[in-house]
């Protein structure tokens, strides 16, 4: 704790402030560009940290990570294209708000939710790092399988038509298992080596989510109602801040959920965002209006995904286990500094790590300032006629899909998914469950295999308390909304 | 009948692909089917239920509207525009390795502006050049992403 308080006096030096502003800006810009993420920013900046002192390197990379998590929300709200998987649920309510001319407000909600989620994540990182990280050590294959099932359990409640929603979710799970299995068997690739690692998420996200919407935009003159009032500028963004502050309970609960999910290895910000959304849908009074463009939908995702950062960093620093691509790259940077990954990481470098925690608090405020400027200007995008906007977005999506792995195959894949997504939309099949299945399908498949191999009987896993709790929570997630619907009827 | 086909086509195509995937996986060891087999079986059941529901809904809608639903002229135009957009992007993906990022992107932008029926002729030159220039600067120079290089070397 002493190191943490002392950390503020160090972090307020001009050098660190400069790196924080620089890092958050890089994260925001990359997060905004479809196909590029904060993780990519960390990868690109990694060589520049070789000669930096460990604290400077950590502060810089953490700043990119912080900015990247929010940056994706800007495009999710404005053009229905999430910058990364972490923000994909944000678009469910953010984009409808933008279409109603409330883009600025939606961005304000996303920004304030991200900041509060990030701050709560930081508080937990500070006080609960050790106990939470110890808990994550108890996560074996059975627990991880149940985490995936818990994530998939919200498939049915993501759309109005449960049947079509589950069908799309199952299709997503099958797509998610394409590629090399944990047994080394290559499945469903049709001999294409680009699919060996499975379906790449970035082209899938852009194709399934953004393309149908861009095609839809081509038929309109403007993005929003042409005669409506567009909420743009600082005032609109600030009105979004108020919406978040009016809902303190949801903000705190979703943040706590995000932290817990962040602690689980490999669960990540995307799962945290989805779980936050699904749980809020069940808790909130206006649960049935989720997906129509209400502030609660944006708050749920953005608080949870940003708060998960605190949880993910807890497992990284205490156990030396990276829970995501970003934290893995951060660990790589620390290894380059001569740090040894593993449980001794925290013991050996406690002072530097606590100072980095101090910087995380400041980074949230840096993000608030820079995010406010970005949101205020990004909201003006609705005023550009679609005849100019659509060609620009289309070229950007192609480039975004390409730059994920530097292959045009991914751009082609994005187009294919775009056509499928458009046809699904026309046939009233929801896309979100498909994406969820795609995201969790591989994890569920791998962990199920490991679970069956580890136990004599599959049912034996339910003797483990964490598995049992997750199983009950999953059942509640499936049947809870159904019962609520019946009660209302 | 057309609206029914439109409703059933996507789930049928999805099921067809899922069946071929399942048959492929069935040839491998049982361990590879732990998740895929139950998922596929549930999909078959859901497909049957969905088909039944869709046919019932379609019959009810037909009764209500007393005949087939007509597609408006505007809808047809949007559909045609969408088709042109997808075709031009597909051509872009195919030719970009041969002609390089700069030339192909400038041409694609101009084609897309044409599809979007932009009237100002200057837009066909200025916008593609500016957008391509910005993207080249950000991705190639700033982020060092190796954009496709054509036979001209850029």
Interface residues (C-beta under 8 A of the other chain):
Chain A: X33 X36 X40 X44 X163 X164 X166 X167 X170 X171 X173 X174 X177 X178 X181 X183 X185 X187 X188 X215 X218 X219 X386 X387 X388 X390 X391 X392 X394 X395 X396 X398 X399 X402 X403 X406 X408 X411 X412 X415 X418 X419 X420 X422 X423 X424 X426 X427 X428 X429 X441 X444 X445 X448 X449 X452
Chain B: X6 X7 X9 X10 X11 X14 X18 X21 X24 X25 X28 X29 X31 X32 X34 X35 X36 X39 X40 X42 X43 X46 X47 X49 X50 X53 X74 X77 X78 X81 X82 X85 X86 X89 X90 X92 X93 X96 X97 X105 X108 X109 X112 X113 X115 X116 X117 X118 X123 X127 X131 X132 X135 X138 X139 X143 X144 X145 X146 X147 X148
